[in-house]
Amino acid sequence: MTDRTTPEDDLRRDQTDAPIIEKGDIVIACVLVVAFAAAFVTAWQWEAIASYFPLMATGLGIVLCSIFLARCVVVLRKHGASVPPNPAPDVTQDSRDPDDASFDQADSDRAFFASVGVTDWAISLAYFVAFFVSLYVLGLYPTSIIFTVVYLRFQARTSWTLSVIYTAVLTAALYALFEIALKLPVPSGLIGLSS
Amino acid sequence: MLEQLGGALQQVVAPESLLMLLLGVAIGFVVGILPGLGGAVTIALLIPVTFGMDPVPAFALLLGMYVVAAIAGDFTSVLFGIPGEPSAAAMVFDGFPLNKKGQAGRALGAALASSAIGALFGVAVLTALIPVMRPLVLNIGPPELFAAGVLGLAFIASLSGGNVFKGAIMATFGLLLALVGLDPNTGVPRYTFGSLELWEGIGIVPVVVGLLGGAELLQIMLDKDNRTRHLGKPELGGIRTGVLDTLRHWFLVLRASAIAAGIGIVPGLGGSMAQFIAYGHAKQTSKTPEQFGRGSIEGVIAAGATSTAKDGGALVPTIAFGVPGSASMAVLLGAFVILGLDPGPAMLTSDLDITLSMVWIIVLATFAAVALGYVMLRPLTHLTRVTGRVLVPFLLLLLSLGAYSQSNSFATVVVMLVFVVIGVIAIRWNWPRVPLLLGLVLGEVLERYFSLSRSIYGWSWLAKPSVIVIIGIAAVLIGAQILRAVRKSRSTVETNVEVRAGA
């Protein structure tokens, strides 16, 4: 399988493991070092028996983040822009051979998130947030009915018939399973519509 | 012993026991497929049903359900990237990428076959070790258990996909998350920000569901052209290929099963830890470690074998000493008491027939799960042909119910959402997510045994030979992996610079 990869593929594979520095990495490491430092200071105030392990864990976190940030500085100074970021794989190509070693899901996922436009993010996050707000306010079953119909019809572009049948079957299955068979509690909502 | 095994089999195939076993298999299949609804919770829910039953039919229901749930838990990991059981989390790493390559049947076939072999291996361990385990288990103390946890951390590098530093930081972040909640020694609320919901800590279920499943779901929602789901035609021969893959990697199945059963035997370490250690071992010993996390069939096989083999091991201390090897076994221990059984030496003498009946229950439940699995695999693989966005409402509901079932509180749903965000950030900037899970699982174990060791031995436990040996092995493993990663990254940077200079 690997015999079919080109030198460019091999280079891209190697680059995956290279210490590539992106701004995001530095921001994440800075956020984490602040979190570890705040947790360390907080743990310092507890009595000794409660603080031993937290101090060790957060101290280790501070050391690791500091080494990582120092390494970022060294790599950027030494190589600067000569260490290129990974080329984004073309996630629109469906023709690639899934057995090919160059098919790298992690790279593909990373490139996908990097390539999504603001509008798509806004629409998807709006649906995502609406689902959880509805779950919190209305509870499971009303959310299942309203969200499923609206999402299938207007976002997945399925027919009204399929949307309604899908919603009915899904909600009925949830009700039968959680209310009748297992008798497990489900989110009831602020106004108790699912209780 | 053989005569007693025969007698135990007769009890298990009696009509009442067999009926309960089939009921347990059916419930276990549903429970396993539903994310977040763990076997431990369902055992607890089913215990009242067993009031008044004889022990064998009662265990046929409880244990049969539990074993099948562990096997079926792999299905949702492969098909939707959402682990049906916390102990099936490692199956997501390679099972779901294989699904995306259009090889769902192969992954499910391998998962089912390796789970079945793992279950049989675990039960063989249970049968063989019951008479000889007592002296060994009684000699393992908190210091050795702490050292075993440190050994677990040694697998971070191999689970970091080449980003050793990022992996180590994420694992430490996992350790920090494990500290959230009431301090077990003093009752001090730690990092709870005044929230009562956080007093119980952060459970692994909302973290796994958010970090792995949530990020994947958001990707499907964002993907208006259905680009990220590489849905090939589910190959009908794929299931058989998966089974043959498992048989071809028989030694890996045995090694992963042995690791899982071994860790399962040690009380308090748990199946979640076993799967990561076995997965890390599989990657370390693989000829193609770069495929792990990208759709390695070996990763699927190791995770599958682990998901079931651990239970046979966990039953050993539960039955022999009344010391539960995991949360599920702790719940099962409650069933022992309710059914009038006394875990301990009596289970190896006067009640040996009940102990041996558990062996048969696991064997028969495994065969039933395999049969049911093969019947259901083809319809299940067809689910992968459905357009991603059509699955969104179903997956969102499963995701939220999986998180909610952890504590029956919306707070765990919020925790899950936080980890969806962390998961997306981690994917976007290539920070490995698995070490965070390992840190979260090991953090609680490490702190518990660190505190116990210190309160029992002061600091002298650090000089115990057994502790020095285990931590020494961990240090060598970590050092070797860091050295390998540093050498590799150094040569890669030089190569990249040369290539760019040449261009």
Boltz contact constraints between the chains, C-beta under 6 A:
constraints:
  - contact:
      token1: [A, 14]
      token2: [B, 492]
      max_distance: 6.0
  - contact:
      token1: [A, 17]
      token2: [B, 162]
      max_distance: 6.0
  - contact:
      token1: [A, 17]
      token2: [B, 488]
      max_distance: 6.0
  - contact:
      token1: [A, 17]
      token2: [B, 492]
      max_distance: 6.0
  - contact:
      token1: [A, 18]
      token2: [B, 489]
      max_distance: 6.0
  - contact:
      token1: [A, 18]
      token2: [B, 492]
      max_distance: 6.0
  - contact:
      token1: [A, 18]
      token2: [B, 493]
      max_distance: 6.0
  - contact:
      token1: [A, 18]
      token2: [B, 496]
      max_distance: 6.0
  - contact:
      token1: [A, 19]
      token2: [B, 489]
      max_distance: 6.0
  - contact:
      token1: [A, 24]
      token2: [B, 429]
      max_distance: 6.0
  - contact:
      token1: [A, 25]
      token2: [B, 429]
      max_distance: 6.0
  - contact:
      token1: [A, 39]
      token2: [B, 176]
      max_distance: 6.0
  - contact:
      token1: [A, 46]
      token2: [B, 188]
      max_distance: 6.0
  - contact:
      token1: [A, 49]
      token2: [B, 185]
      max_distance: 6.0
  - contact:
      token1: [A, 50]
      token2: [B, 183]
      max_distance: 6.0
  - contact:
      token1: [A, 50]
      token2: [B, 185]
      max_distance: 6.0
  - contact:
      token1: [A, 50]
      token2: [B, 186]
      max_distance: 6.0
  - contact:
      token1: [A, 50]
      token2: [B, 188]
      max_distance: 6.0
  - contact:
      token1: [A, 53]
      token2: [B, 447]
      max_distance: 6.0
  - contact:
      token1: [A, 53]
      token2: [B, 450]
      max_distance: 6.0
  - contact:
      token1: [A, 54]
      token2: [B, 179]
      max_distance: 6.0
  - contact:
      token1: [A, 57]
      token2: [B, 175]
      max_distance: 6.0
  - contact:
      token1: [A, 57]
      token2: [B, 176]
      max_distance: 6.0
  - contact:
      token1: [A, 60]
      token2: [B, 172]
      max_distance: 6.0
  - contact:
      token1: [A, 61]
      token2: [B, 172]
      max_distance: 6.0
  - contact:
      token1: [A, 64]
      token2: [B, 168]
      max_distance: 6.0
  - contact:
      token1: [A, 64]
      token2: [B, 169]
      max_distance: 6.0
  - contact:
      token1: [A, 64]
      token2: [B, 172]
      max_distance: 6.0
  - contact:
      token1: [A, 65]
      token2: [B, 169]
      max_distance: 6.0
  - contact:
      token1: [A, 68]
      token2: [B, 165]
      max_distance: 6.0
  - contact:
      token1: [A, 82]
      token2: [B, 497]
      max_distance: 6.0
  - contact:
      token1: [A, 82]
      token2: [B, 500]
      max_distance: 6.0
  - contact:
      token1: [A, 91]
      token2: [B, 227]
      max_distance: 6.0
  - contact:
      token1: [A, 92]
      token2: [B, 227]
      max_distance: 6.0
  - contact:
      token1: [A, 98]
      token2: [B, 101]
      max_distance: 6.0
  - contact:
      token1: [A, 98]
      token2: [B, 102]
      max_distance: 6.0
  - contact:
      token1: [A, 104]
      token2: [B, 294]
      max_distance: 6.0
  - contact:
      token1: [A, 105]
      token2: [B, 97]
      max_distance: 6.0
  - contact:
      token1: [A, 105]
      token2: [B, 294]
      max_distance: 6.0
  - contact:
      token1: [A, 109]
      token2: [B, 427]
      max_distance: 6.0
  - contact:
      token1: [A, 110]
      token2: [B, 427]
      max_distance: 6.0
  - contact:
      token1: [A, 110]
      token2: [B, 428]
      max_distance: 6.0
  - contact:
      token1: [A, 110]
      token2: [B, 430]
      max_distance: 6.0
  - contact:
      token1: [A, 112]
      token2: [B, 228]
      max_distance: 6.0
  - contact:
      token1: [A, 113]
      token2: [B, 427]
      max_distance: 6.0
  - contact:
      token1: [A, 113]
      token2: [B, 428]
      max_distance: 6.0
  - contact:
      token1: [A, 116]
      token2: [B, 222]
      max_distance: 6.0
  - contact:
      token1: [A, 120]
      token2: [B, 222]
      max_distance: 6.0
  - contact:
      token1: [A, 124]
      token2: [B, 221]
      max_distance: 6.0
  - contact:
      token1: [A, 124]
      token2: [B, 222]
      max_distance: 6.0
  - contact:
      token1: [A, 131]
      token2: [B, 396]
      max_distance: 6.0
  - contact:
      token1: [A, 135]
      token2: [B, 400]
      max_distance: 6.0
  - contact:
      token1: [A, 136]
      token2: [B, 410]
      max_distance: 6.0
  - contact:
      token1: [A, 144]
      token2: [B, 397]
      max_distance: 6.0
  - contact:
      token1: [A, 147]
      token2: [B, 393]
      max_distance: 6.0
  - contact:
      token1: [A, 148]
      token2: [B, 393]
      max_distance: 6.0
  - contact:
      token1: [A, 151]
      token2: [B, 393]
      max_distance: 6.0
  - contact:
      token1: [A, 156]
      token2: [B, 389]
      max_distance: 6.0
  - contact:
      token1: [A, 156]
      token2: [B, 390]
      max_distance: 6.0
  - contact:
      token1: [A, 185]
      token2: [B, 408]
      max_distance: 6.0
  - contact:
      token1: [A, 187]
      token2: [B, 404]
      max_distance: 6.0
